[in-house]
Amino acid sequence: MEATNHVGFIAAAYIAAIVMIGALSAWVMLDYHAQRRALTDLDKRGVTRRSGTARPEATPPAKQTAKEEA
């Protein structure tokens, strides 16, 4: 069996793999930019993240007075 018999299949497999990797990369980049725009929009509207530090005006009064007493 000669390798030249399978060159078409091998080339098609490589081309399909390259196209799939390119499509996935493009999808990830487009989604990244969409998520960044959404986060920027939320930030402009004043929505904060849970893991972020709390703003002093957003701190409940009981916690704030406990901190002042300590």
PQR file with spaces between the fields and no chain letter, atoms N, CA, C, O and H, PARSE charges and radii, in Angstrom:
ATOM       1  N    MET     1       0.840   -1.171    0.000 -0.4000 1.5000
ATOM       2  CA   MET     1       0.000    0.000    0.000 -0.0000 2.0000
ATOM       3  C    MET     1       0.895    1.247    0.000  0.5500 1.7000
ATOM       4  O    MET     1       1.799    1.363    0.827 -0.5500 1.4000
ATOM       5  N    GLU     2       0.651    2.139   -0.892 -0.4000 1.5000
ATOM       6  CA   GLU     2       1.458    3.346   -1.000 -0.0000 2.0000
ATOM       7  C    GLU     2       0.808    4.497   -0.233  0.5500 1.7000
ATOM       8  O    GLU     2      -0.415    4.582   -0.121 -0.5500 1.4000
ATOM       9  H    GLU     2      -0.084    2.045   -1.564  0.4000 1.0000
ATOM      10  N    ALA     3       1.649    5.366    0.284 -0.4000 1.5000
ATOM      11  CA   ALA     3       1.149    6.508    1.042 -0.0000 2.0000
ATOM      12  C    ALA     3       0.421    7.505    0.145  0.5500 1.7000
ATOM      13  O    ALA     3      -0.425    8.262    0.619 -0.5500 1.4000
ATOM      14  H    ALA     3       2.642    5.297    0.194  0.4000 1.0000
ATOM      15  N    THR     4       0.739    7.509   -1.126 -0.4000 1.5000
ATOM      16  CA   THR     4       0.102    8.468   -2.034 -0.0000 2.0000
ATOM      17  C    THR     4      -1.383    8.186   -2.207  0.5500 1.7000
ATOM      18  O    THR     4      -2.130    9.066   -2.635 -0.5500 1.4000
ATOM      19  H    THR     4       1.426    6.893   -1.512  0.4000 1.0000
ATOM      20  N    ASN     5      -1.816    6.996   -1.888 -0.4000 1.5000
ATOM      21  CA   ASN     5      -3.240    6.667   -2.002 -0.0000 2.0000
ATOM      22  C    ASN     5      -4.083    7.443   -0.983  0.5500 1.7000
ATOM      23  O    ASN     5      -5.272    7.675   -1.203 -0.5500 1.4000
ATOM      24  H    ASN     5      -1.209    6.281   -1.540  0.4000 1.0000
ATOM      25  N    HIS     6      -3.476    7.831    0.103 -0.4000 1.5000
ATOM      26  CA   HIS     6      -4.214    8.455    1.205 -0.0000 2.0000
ATOM      27  C    HIS     6      -3.928    9.946    1.360  0.5500 1.7000
ATOM      28  O    HIS     6      -4.376   10.554    2.332 -0.5500 1.4000
ATOM      29  H    HIS     6      -2.510    7.643    0.281  0.4000 1.0000
ATOM      30  N    VAL     7      -3.201   10.542    0.434 -0.4000 1.5000
ATOM      31  CA   VAL     7      -2.827   11.949    0.548 -0.0000 2.0000
ATOM      32  C    VAL     7      -4.065   12.844    0.578  0.5500 1.7000
ATOM      33  O    VAL     7      -4.105   13.814    1.334 -0.5500 1.4000
ATOM      34  H    VAL     7      -2.838   10.047   -0.355  0.4000 1.0000
ATOM      35  N    GLY     8      -5.059   12.534   -0.222 -0.4000 1.5000
ATOM      36  CA   GLY     8      -6.277   13.345   -0.247 -0.0000 2.0000
ATOM      37  C    GLY     8      -6.991   13.338    1.092  0.5500 1.7000
ATOM      38  O    GLY     8      -7.439   14.381    1.568 -0.5500 1.4000
ATOM      39  H    GLY     8      -5.026   11.745   -0.836  0.4000 1.0000
ATOM      40  N    PHE     9      -7.100   12.158    1.704 -0.4000 1.5000
ATOM      41  CA   PHE     9      -7.753   12.051    3.011 -0.0000 2.0000
ATOM      42  C    PHE     9      -6.962   12.798    4.076  0.5500 1.7000
ATOM      43  O    PHE     9      -7.537   13.517    4.892 -0.5500 1.4000
ATOM      44  H    PHE     9      -6.736   11.310    1.317  0.4000 1.0000
ATOM      45  N    ILE    10      -5.644   12.628    4.068 -0.4000 1.5000
ATOM      46  CA   ILE    10      -4.795   13.288    5.067 -0.0000 2.0000
ATOM      47  C    ILE    10      -4.888   14.803    4.917  0.5500 1.7000
ATOM      48  O    ILE    10      -5.015   15.518    5.912 -0.5500 1.4000
ATOM      49  H    ILE    10      -5.177   12.044    3.405  0.4000 1.0000
ATOM      50  N    ALA    11      -4.827   15.296    3.688 -0.4000 1.5000
ATOM      51  CA   ALA    11      -4.925   16.743    3.462 -0.0000 2.0000
ATOM      52  C    ALA    11      -6.290   17.264    3.906  0.5500 1.7000
ATOM      53  O    ALA    11      -6.374   18.324    4.526 -0.5500 1.4000
ATOM      54  H    ALA    11      -4.724   14.716    2.880  0.4000 1.0000
ATOM      55  N    ALA    12      -7.358   16.532    3.595 -0.4000 1.5000
ATOM      56  CA   ALA    12      -8.702   16.951    4.009 -0.0000 2.0000
ATOM      57  C    ALA    12      -8.825   16.972    5.531  0.5500 1.7000
ATOM      58  O    ALA    12      -9.460   17.865    6.090 -0.5500 1.4000
ATOM      59  H    ALA    12      -7.290   15.670    3.091  0.4000 1.0000
ATOM      60  N    ALA    13      -8.225   16.000    6.196 -0.4000 1.5000
ATOM      61  CA   ALA    13      -8.275   15.956    7.657 -0.0000 2.0000
ATOM      62  C    ALA    13      -7.544   17.153    8.262  0.5500 1.7000
ATOM      63  O    ALA    13      -8.037   17.770    9.207 -0.5500 1.4000
ATOM      64  H    ALA    13      -7.708   15.274    5.741  0.4000 1.0000
ATOM      65  N    TYR    14      -6.371   17.483    7.722 -0.4000 1.5000
ATOM      66  CA   TYR    14      -5.633   18.640    8.227 -0.0000 2.0000
ATOM      67  C    TYR    14      -6.398   19.937    7.966  0.5500 1.7000
ATOM      68  O    TYR    14      -6.469   20.802    8.838 -0.5500 1.4000
ATOM      69  H    TYR    14      -5.971   16.983    6.955  0.4000 1.0000
ATOM      70  N    ILE    15      -6.962   20.070    6.785 -0.4000 1.5000
ATOM      71  CA   ILE    15      -7.724   21.281    6.451 -0.0000 2.0000
ATOM      72  C    ILE    15      -8.948   21.408    7.363  0.5500 1.7000
ATOM      73  O    ILE    15      -9.254   22.500    7.841 -0.5500 1.4000
ATOM      74  H    ILE    15      -6.905   19.367    6.077  0.4000 1.0000
ATOM      75  N    ALA    16      -9.643   20.300    7.604 -0.4000 1.5000
ATOM      76  CA   ALA    16     -10.811   20.333    8.486 -0.0000 2.0000
ATOM      77  C    ALA    16     -10.400   20.723    9.907  0.5500 1.7000
ATOM      78  O    ALA    16     -11.095   21.496   10.567 -0.5500 1.4000
ATOM      79  H    ALA    16      -9.394   19.412    7.216  0.4000 1.0000
ATOM      80  N    ALA    17      -9.278   20.190   10.369 -0.4000 1.5000
ATOM      81  CA   ALA    17      -8.806   20.527   11.719 -0.0000 2.0000
ATOM      82  C    ALA    17      -8.445   22.005   11.811  0.5500 1.7000
ATOM      83  O    ALA    17      -8.772   22.658   12.803 -0.5500 1.4000
ATOM      84  H    ALA    17      -8.714   19.563    9.832  0.4000 1.0000
ATOM      85  N    ILE    18      -7.782   22.539   10.803 -0.4000 1.5000
ATOM      86  CA   ILE    18      -7.392   23.951   10.804 -0.0000 2.0000
ATOM      87  C    ILE    18      -8.628   24.845   10.774  0.5500 1.7000
ATOM      88  O    ILE    18      -8.683   25.855   11.476 -0.5500 1.4000
ATOM      89  H    ILE    18      -7.516   22.009    9.997  0.4000 1.0000
ATOM      90  N    VAL    19      -9.612   24.479    9.970 -0.4000 1.5000
ATOM      91  CA   VAL    19     -10.853   25.266    9.893 -0.0000 2.0000
ATOM      92  C    VAL    19     -11.579   25.236   11.238  0.5500 1.7000
ATOM      93  O    VAL    19     -12.072   26.267   11.696 -0.5500 1.4000
ATOM      94  H    VAL    19      -9.568   23.659    9.400  0.4000 1.0000
ATOM      95  N    MET    20     -11.650   24.076   11.869 -0.4000 1.5000
ATOM      96  CA   MET    20     -12.331   23.969   13.169 -0.0000 2.0000
ATOM      97  C    MET    20     -11.616   24.786   14.245  0.5500 1.7000
ATOM      98  O    MET    20     -12.262   25.489   15.022 -0.5500 1.4000
ATOM      99  H    MET    20     -11.249   23.238   11.498  0.4000 1.0000
ATOM     100  N    ILE    21     -10.310   24.699   14.292 -0.4000 1.5000
ATOM     101  CA   ILE    21      -9.554   25.468   15.288 -0.0000 2.0000
ATOM     102  C    ILE    21      -9.712   26.965   15.027  0.5500 1.7000
ATOM     103  O    ILE    21      -9.851   27.744   15.970 -0.5500 1.4000
ATOM     104  H    ILE    21      -9.785   24.128   13.660  0.4000 1.0000
ATOM     105  N    GLY    22      -9.692   27.371   13.768 -0.4000 1.5000
ATOM     106  CA   GLY    22      -9.903   28.781   13.430 -0.0000 2.0000
ATOM     107  C    GLY    22     -11.290   29.262   13.823  0.5500 1.7000
ATOM     108  O    GLY    22     -11.446   30.365   14.345 -0.5500 1.4000
ATOM     109  H    GLY    22      -9.579   26.739   13.002  0.4000 1.0000
ATOM     110  N    ALA    23     -12.305   28.427   13.570 -0.4000 1.5000
ATOM     111  CA   ALA    23     -13.676   28.803   13.929 -0.0000 2.0000
ATOM     112  C    ALA    23     -13.837   28.914   15.443  0.5500 1.7000
ATOM     113  O    ALA    23     -14.476   29.843   15.936 -0.5500 1.4000
ATOM     114  H    ALA    23     -12.178   27.530   13.146  0.4000 1.0000
ATOM     115  N    LEU    24     -13.265   27.981   16.169 -0.4000 1.5000
ATOM     116  CA   LEU    24     -13.346   28.040   17.634 -0.0000 2.0000
ATOM     117  C    LEU    24     -12.604   29.264   18.181  0.5500 1.7000
ATOM     118  O    LEU    24     -13.081   29.915   19.110 -0.5500 1.4000
ATOM     119  H    LEU    24     -12.745   27.226   15.768  0.4000 1.0000
ATOM     120  N    SER    25     -11.450   29.571   17.612 -0.4000 1.5000
ATOM     121  CA   SER    25     -10.697   30.752   18.056 -0.0000 2.0000
ATOM     122  C    SER    25     -11.491   32.028   17.796  0.5500 1.7000
ATOM     123  O    SER    25     -11.552   32.909   18.653 -0.5500 1.4000
ATOM     124  H    SER    25     -11.063   29.042   16.857  0.4000 1.0000
ATOM     125  N    ALA    26     -12.099   32.128   16.615 -0.4000 1.5000
ATOM     126  CA   ALA    26     -12.901   33.304   16.292 -0.0000 2.0000
ATOM     127  C    ALA    26     -14.096   33.420   17.230  0.5500 1.7000
ATOM     128  O    ALA    26     -14.426   34.516   17.682 -0.5500 1.4000
ATOM     129  H    ALA    26     -12.049   31.412   15.919  0.4000 1.0000
ATOM     130  N    TRP    27     -14.744   32.302   17.523 -0.4000 1.5000
ATOM     131  CA   TRP    27     -15.888   32.298   18.424 -0.0000 2.0000
ATOM     132  C    TRP    27     -15.486   32.783   19.814  0.5500 1.7000
ATOM     133  O    TRP    27     -16.190   33.590   20.421 -0.5500 1.4000
ATOM     134  H    TRP    27     -14.476   31.411   17.155  0.4000 1.0000
ATOM     135  N    VAL    28     -14.359   32.293   20.315 -0.4000 1.5000
ATOM     136  CA   VAL    28     -13.892   32.700   21.647 -0.0000 2.0000
ATOM     137  C    VAL    28     -13.572   34.194   21.662  0.5500 1.7000
ATOM     138  O    VAL    28     -13.923   34.886   22.618 -0.5500 1.4000
ATOM     139  H    VAL    28     -13.787   31.638   19.822  0.4000 1.0000
ATOM     140  N    MET    29     -12.918   34.698   20.630 -0.4000 1.5000
ATOM     141  CA   MET    29     -12.576   36.124   20.595 -0.0000 2.0000
ATOM     142  C    MET    29     -13.830   36.993   20.511  0.5500 1.7000
ATOM     143  O    MET    29     -13.915   38.017   21.190 -0.5500 1.4000
ATOM     144  H    MET    29     -12.632   34.137   19.854  0.4000 1.0000
ATOM     145  N    LEU    30     -14.801   36.599   19.689 -0.4000 1.5000
ATOM     146  CA   LEU    30     -16.044   37.368   19.589 -0.0000 2.0000
ATOM     147  C    LEU    30     -16.812   37.345   20.910  0.5500 1.7000
ATOM     148  O    LEU    30     -17.362   38.366   21.323 -0.5500 1.4000
ATOM     149  H    LEU    30     -14.732   35.767   19.138  0.4000 1.0000
ATOM     150  N    ASP    31     -16.852   36.197   21.568 -0.4000 1.5000
ATOM     151  CA   ASP    31     -17.540   36.094   22.851 -0.0000 2.0000
ATOM     152  C    ASP    31     -16.826   36.923   23.913  0.5500 1.7000
ATOM     153  O    ASP    31     -17.472   37.552   24.751 -0.5500 1.4000
ATOM     154  H    ASP    31     -16.405   35.368   21.231  0.4000 1.0000
ATOM     155  N    TYR    32     -15.497   36.925   23.882 -0.4000 1.5000
ATOM     156  CA   TYR    32     -14.718   37.719   24.829 -0.0000 2.0000
ATOM     157  C    TYR    32     -15.070   39.198   24.695  0.5500 1.7000
ATOM     158  O    TYR    32     -15.303   39.883   25.691 -0.5500 1.4000
ATOM     159  H    TYR    32     -14.971   36.414   23.202  0.4000 1.0000
ATOM     160  N    HIS    33     -15.105   39.679   23.467 -0.4000 1.5000
ATOM     161  CA   HIS    33     -15.428   41.098   23.252 -0.0000 2.0000
ATOM     162  C    HIS    33     -16.868   41.408   23.655  0.5500 1.7000
ATOM     163  O    HIS    33     -17.141   42.485   24.185 -0.5500 1.4000
ATOM     164  H    HIS    33     -14.915   39.123   22.658  0.4000 1.0000
ATOM     165  N    ALA    34     -17.782   40.485   23.414 -0.4000 1.5000
ATOM     166  CA   ALA    34     -19.178   40.697   23.816 -0.0000 2.0000
ATOM     167  C    ALA    34     -19.295   40.747   25.338  0.5500 1.7000
ATOM     168  O    ALA    34     -20.035   41.570   25.876 -0.5500 1.4000
ATOM     169  H    ALA    34     -17.560   39.610   22.984  0.4000 1.0000
ATOM     170  N    GLN    35     -18.573   39.877   26.032 -0.4000 1.5000
ATOM     171  CA   GLN    35     -18.619   39.873   27.492 -0.0000 2.0000
ATOM     172  C    GLN    35     -17.988   41.137   28.063  0.5500 1.7000
ATOM     173  O    GLN    35     -18.483   41.686   29.047 -0.5500 1.4000
ATOM     174  H    GLN    35     -17.971   39.208   25.595  0.4000 1.0000
ATOM     175  N    ARG    36     -16.899   41.603   27.454 -0.4000 1.5000
ATOM     176  CA   ARG    36     -16.269   42.844   27.918 -0.0000 2.0000
ATOM     177  C    ARG    36     -17.230   44.025   27.744  0.5500 1.7000
ATOM     178  O    ARG    36     -17.327   44.880   28.624 -0.5500 1.4000
ATOM     179  H    ARG    36     -16.497   41.157   26.655  0.4000 1.0000
ATOM     180  N    ARG    37     -17.946   44.074   26.601 -0.4000 1.5000
ATOM     181  CA   ARG    37     -18.922   45.151   26.394 -0.0000 2.0000
ATOM     182  C    ARG    37     -20.036   45.073   27.425  0.5500 1.7000
ATOM     183  O    ARG    37     -20.476   46.100   27.943 -0.5500 1.4000
ATOM     184  H    ARG    37     -17.867   43.379   25.885  0.4000 1.0000
ATOM     185  N    ALA    38     -20.496   43.859   27.729 -0.4000 1.5000
ATOM     186  CA   ALA    38     -21.569   43.700   28.717 -0.0000 2.0000
ATOM     187  C    ALA    38     -21.094   44.138   30.100  0.5500 1.7000
ATOM     188  O    ALA    38     -21.834   44.802   30.825 -0.5500 1.4000
ATOM     189  H    ALA    38     -20.138   43.025   27.309  0.4000 1.0000
ATOM     190  N    LEU    39     -19.875   43.774   30.471 -0.4000 1.5000
ATOM     191  CA   LEU    39     -19.338   44.184   31.772 -0.0000 2.0000
ATOM     192  C    LEU    39     -19.152   45.694   31.844  0.5500 1.7000
ATOM     193  O    LEU    39     -19.418   46.304   32.880 -0.5500 1.4000
ATOM     194  H    LEU    39     -19.273   43.234   29.882  0.4000 1.0000
ATOM     195  N    THR    40     -18.702   46.294   30.762 -0.4000 1.5000
ATOM     196  CA   THR    40     -18.539   47.748   30.728 -0.0000 2.0000
ATOM     197  C    THR    40     -19.885   48.436   30.888  0.5500 1.7000
ATOM     198  O    THR    40     -20.000   49.431   31.603 -0.5500 1.4000
ATOM     199  H    THR    40     -18.486   45.798   29.921  0.4000 1.0000
ATOM     200  N    ASP    41     -20.903   47.900   30.220 -0.4000 1.5000
ATOM     201  CA   ASP    41     -22.250   48.469   30.326 -0.0000 2.0000
ATOM     202  C    ASP    41     -22.772   48.354   31.757  0.5500 1.7000
ATOM     203  O    ASP    41     -23.345   49.304   32.290 -0.5500 1.4000
ATOM     204  H    ASP    41     -20.809   47.092   29.639  0.4000 1.0000
ATOM     205  N    LEU    42     -22.574   47.196   32.374 -0.4000 1.5000
ATOM     206  CA   LEU    42     -23.015   47.021   33.763 -0.0000 2.0000
ATOM     207  C    LEU    42     -22.260   47.954   34.698  0.5500 1.7000
ATOM     208  O    LEU    42     -22.843   48.513   35.627 -0.5500 1.4000
ATOM     209  H    LEU    42     -22.109   46.424   31.941  0.4000 1.0000
ATOM     210  N    ASP    43     -20.967   48.124   34.455 -0.4000 1.5000
ATOM     211  CA   ASP    43     -20.163   49.007   35.290 -0.0000 2.0000
ATOM     212  C    ASP    43     -20.647   50.452   35.157  0.5500 1.7000
ATOM     213  O    ASP    43     -20.697   51.180   36.149 -0.5500 1.4000
ATOM     214  H    ASP    43     -20.494   47.670   33.700  0.4000 1.0000
ATOM     215  N    LYS    44     -21.001   50.871   33.947 -0.4000 1.5000
ATOM     216  CA   LYS    44     -21.506   52.237   33.741 -0.0000 2.0000
ATOM     217  C    LYS    44     -22.833   52.452   34.451  0.5500 1.7000
ATOM     218  O    LYS    44     -23.133   53.563   34.887 -0.5500 1.4000
ATOM     219  H    LYS    44     -20.961   50.281   33.142  0.4000 1.0000
ATOM     220  N    ARG    45     -23.636   51.382   34.571 -0.4000 1.5000
ATOM     221  CA   ARG    45     -24.927   51.494   35.244 -0.0000 2.0000
ATOM     222  C    ARG    45     -24.787   51.395   36.758  0.5500 1.7000
ATOM     223  O    ARG    45     -25.769   51.580   37.477 -0.5500 1.4000
ATOM     224  H    ARG    45     -23.392   50.479   34.217  0.4000 1.0000
ATOM     225  N    GLY    46     -23.579   51.103   37.260 -0.4000 1.5000
ATOM     226  CA   GLY    46     -23.348   51.075   38.692 -0.0000 2.0000
ATOM     227  C    GLY    46     -23.485   49.713   39.337  0.5500 1.7000
ATOM     228  O    GLY    46     -23.464   49.614   40.564 -0.5500 1.4000
ATOM     229  H    GLY    46     -22.781   50.952   36.676  0.4000 1.0000
ATOM     230  N    VAL    47     -23.626   48.662   38.552 -0.4000 1.5000
ATOM     231  CA   VAL    47     -23.725   47.318   39.112 -0.0000 2.0000
ATOM     232  C    VAL    47     -22.329   46.892   39.538  0.5500 1.7000
ATOM     233  O    VAL    47     -21.375   47.021   38.771 -0.5500 1.4000
ATOM     234  H    VAL    47     -23.644   48.742   37.555  0.4000 1.0000
ATOM     235  N    THR    48     -22.207   46.382   40.764 -0.4000 1.5000
ATOM     236  CA   THR    48     -20.904   45.952   41.265 -0.0000 2.0000
ATOM     237  C    THR    48     -20.836   44.439   41.339  0.5500 1.7000
ATOM     238  O    THR    48     -21.856   43.751   41.294 -0.5500 1.4000
ATOM     239  H    THR    48     -22.982   46.277   41.388  0.4000 1.0000
ATOM     240  N    ARG    49     -19.631   43.941   41.452 -0.4000 1.5000
ATOM     241  CA   ARG    49     -19.409   42.506   41.559 -0.0000 2.0000
ATOM     242  C    ARG    49     -19.514   42.085   43.013  0.5500 1.7000
ATOM     243  O    ARG    49     -19.217   42.866   43.917 -0.5500 1.4000
ATOM     244  H    ARG    49     -18.803   44.501   41.488  0.4000 1.0000
ATOM     245  N    ARG    50     -19.931   40.863   43.232 -0.4000 1.5000
ATOM     246  CA   ARG    50     -20.039   40.366   44.605 -0.0000 2.0000
ATOM     247  C    ARG    50     -18.680   40.270   45.275  0.5500 1.7000
ATOM     248  O    ARG    50     -18.537   40.589   46.455 -0.5500 1.4000
ATOM     249  H    ARG    50     -20.172   40.228   42.498  0.4000 1.0000
ATOM     250  N    SER    51     -17.683   39.828   44.517 -0.4000 1.5000
ATOM     251  CA   SER    51     -16.375   39.608   45.118 -0.0000 2.0000
ATOM     252  C    SER    51     -15.601   40.904   45.306  0.5500 1.7000
ATOM     253  O    SER    51     -14.548   40.906   45.943 -0.5500 1.4000
ATOM     254  H    SER    51     -17.799   39.569   43.558  0.4000 1.0000
ATOM     255  N    GLY    52     -16.101   41.994   44.768 -0.4000 1.5000
ATOM     256  CA   GLY    52     -15.432   43.276   44.908 -0.0000 2.0000
ATOM     257  C    GLY    52     -15.576   43.807   46.330  0.5500 1.7000
ATOM     258  O    GLY    52     -16.407   43.329   47.102 -0.5500 1.4000
ATOM     259  H    GLY    52     -16.957   41.992   44.251  0.4000 1.0000
ATOM     260  N    THR    53     -14.764   44.793   46.660 -0.4000 1.5000
ATOM     261  CA   THR    53     -14.860   45.396   47.979 -0.0000 2.0000
ATOM     262  C    THR    53     -16.126   46.234   48.058  0.5500 1.7000
ATOM     263  O    THR    53     -16.512   46.880   47.085 -0.5500 1.4000
ATOM     264  H    THR    53     -14.089   45.182   46.033  0.4000 1.0000
ATOM     265  N    ALA    54     -16.755   46.222   49.193 -0.4000 1.5000
ATOM     266  CA   ALA    54     -18.002   46.958   49.380 -0.0000 2.0000
ATOM     267  C    ALA    54     -17.700   48.441   49.525  0.5500 1.7000
ATOM     268  O    ALA    54     -16.703   48.833   50.131 -0.5500 1.4000
ATOM     269  H    ALA    54     -16.441   45.697   49.985  0.4000 1.0000
ATOM     270  N    ARG    55     -18.566   49.243   48.966 -0.4000 1.5000
ATOM     271  CA   ARG    55     -18.442   50.684   49.124 -0.0000 2.0000
ATOM     272  C    ARG    55     -18.947   51.062   50.515  0.5500 1.7000
ATOM     273  O    ARG    55     -19.846   50.403   51.036 -0.5500 1.4000
ATOM     274  H    ARG    55     -19.376   48.924   48.474  0.4000 1.0000
ATOM     275  N    PRO    56     -18.394   52.100   51.123 -0.5600 1.5000
ATOM     276  CA   PRO    56     -18.837   52.490   52.468  0.2800 2.0000
ATOM     277  C    PRO    56     -20.326   52.814   52.528  0.5500 1.7000
ATOM     278  O    PRO    56     -20.981   52.474   53.513 -0.5500 1.4000
ATOM     279  N    GLU    57     -20.876   53.457   51.508 -0.4000 1.5000
ATOM     280  CA   GLU    57     -22.296   53.799   51.540 -0.0000 2.0000
ATOM     281  C    GLU    57     -23.172   52.567   51.347  0.5500 1.7000
ATOM     282  O    GLU    57     -24.361   52.598   51.666 -0.5500 1.4000
ATOM     283  H    GLU    57     -20.344   53.733   50.708  0.4000 1.0000
ATOM     284  N    ALA    58     -22.595   51.476   50.825 -0.4000 1.5000
ATOM     285  CA   ALA    58     -23.364   50.250   50.619 -0.0000 2.0000
ATOM     286  C    ALA    58     -23.290   49.323   51.829  0.5500 1.7000
ATOM     287  O    ALA    58     -23.991   48.312   51.880 -0.5500 1.4000
ATOM     288  H    ALA    58     -21.630   51.451   50.565  0.4000 1.0000
ATOM     289  N    THR    59     -22.446   49.661   52.801 -0.4000 1.5000
ATOM     290  CA   THR    59     -22.301   48.829   53.991 -0.0000 2.0000
ATOM     291  C    THR    59     -23.514   49.017   54.890  0.5500 1.7000
ATOM     292  O    THR    59     -23.926   50.151   55.138 -0.5500 1.4000
ATOM     293  H    THR    59     -21.877   50.482   52.760  0.4000 1.0000
ATOM     294  N    PRO    60     -24.093   47.925   55.383 -0.5600 1.5000
ATOM     295  CA   PRO    60     -25.233   48.054   56.291  0.2800 2.0000
ATOM     296  C    PRO    60     -24.844   48.837   57.548  0.5500 1.7000
ATOM     297  O    PRO    60     -23.702   48.746   57.998 -0.5500 1.4000
ATOM     298  N    PRO    61     -25.775   49.603   58.116 -0.5600 1.5000
ATOM     299  CA   PRO    61     -25.457   50.441   59.283  0.2800 2.0000
ATOM     300  C    PRO    61     -24.924   49.644   60.470  0.5500 1.7000
ATOM     301  O    PRO    61     -24.023   50.120   61.160 -0.5500 1.4000
ATOM     302  N    ALA    62     -25.446   48.458   60.730 -0.4000 1.5000
ATOM     303  CA   ALA    62     -24.996   47.677   61.885 -0.0000 2.0000
ATOM     304  C    ALA    62     -23.523   47.307   61.744  0.5500 1.7000
ATOM     305  O    ALA    62     -22.765   47.390   62.710 -0.5500 1.4000
ATOM     306  H    ALA    62     -26.178   48.071   60.170  0.4000 1.0000
ATOM     307  N    LYS    63     -23.125   46.907   60.566 -0.4000 1.5000
ATOM     308  CA   LYS    63     -21.724   46.560   60.349 -0.0000 2.0000
ATOM     309  C    LYS    63     -20.848   47.793   60.467  0.5500 1.7000
ATOM     310  O    LYS    63     -19.756   47.730   61.032 -0.5500 1.4000
ATOM     311  H    LYS    63     -23.741   46.839   59.781  0.4000 1.0000
ATOM     312  N    GLN    64     -21.314   48.901   59.945 -0.4000 1.5000
ATOM     313  CA   GLN    64     -20.521   50.115   59.963 -0.0000 2.0000
ATOM     314  C    GLN    64     -20.331   50.605   61.403  0.5500 1.7000
ATOM     315  O    GLN    64     -19.229   51.019   61.766 -0.5500 1.4000
ATOM     316  H    GLN    64     -22.201   48.951   59.486  0.4000 1.0000
ATOM     317  N    THR    65     -21.362   50.568   62.213 -0.4000 1.5000
ATOM     318  CA   THR    65     -21.211   51.005   63.607 -0.0000 2.0000
ATOM     319  C    THR    65     -20.345   50.057   64.392  0.5500 1.7000
ATOM     320  O    THR    65     -19.614   50.492   65.282 -0.5500 1.4000
ATOM     321  H    THR    65     -22.256   50.232   61.918  0.4000 1.0000
ATOM     322  N    ALA    66     -20.403   48.761   64.089 -0.4000 1.5000
ATOM     323  CA   ALA    66     -19.541   47.793   64.770 -0.0000 2.0000
ATOM     324  C    ALA    66     -18.082   48.053   64.437  0.5500 1.7000
ATOM     325  O    ALA    66     -17.211   47.904   65.294 -0.5500 1.4000
ATOM     326  H    ALA    66     -20.997   48.408   63.366  0.4000 1.0000
ATOM     327  N    LYS    67     -17.813   48.438   63.202 -0.4000 1.5000
ATOM     328  CA   LYS    67     -16.438   48.755   62.816 -0.0000 2.0000
ATOM     329  C    LYS    67     -15.944   50.010   63.518  0.5500 1.7000
ATOM     330  O    LYS    67     -14.780   50.098   63.910 -0.5500 1.4000
ATOM     331  H    LYS    67     -18.520   48.559   62.506  0.4000 1.0000
ATOM     332  N    GLU    68     -16.853   50.996   63.676 -0.4000 1.5000
ATOM     333  CA   GLU    68     -16.463   52.251   64.326 -0.0000 2.0000
ATOM     334  C    GLU    68     -16.209   52.055   65.811  0.5500 1.7000
ATOM     335  O    GLU    68     -15.346   52.716   66.389 -0.5500 1.4000
ATOM     336  H    GLU    68     -17.798   50.924   63.358  0.4000 1.0000
ATOM     337  N    GLU    69     -16.968   51.137   66.440 -0.4000 1.5000
ATOM     338  CA   GLU    69     -16.803   50.887   67.866 -0.0000 2.0000
ATOM     339  C    GLU    69     -15.532   50.125   68.173  0.5500 1.7000
ATOM     340  O    GLU    69     -14.997   50.250   69.275 -0.5500 1.4000
ATOM     341  H    GLU    69     -17.668   50.599   65.970  0.4000 1.0000
ATOM     342  N    ALA    70     -15.034   49.344   67.238 -0.4000 1.5000
ATOM     343  CA   ALA    70     -13.853   48.503   67.470 -0.0000 2.0000
ATOM     344  C    ALA    70     -12.587   49.280   67.487  0.5500 1.7000
ATOM     345  O    ALA    70     -11.513   48.708   67.672 -0.5500 1.4000
ATOM     346  H    ALA    70     -15.468   49.242   66.343  0.4000 1.0000
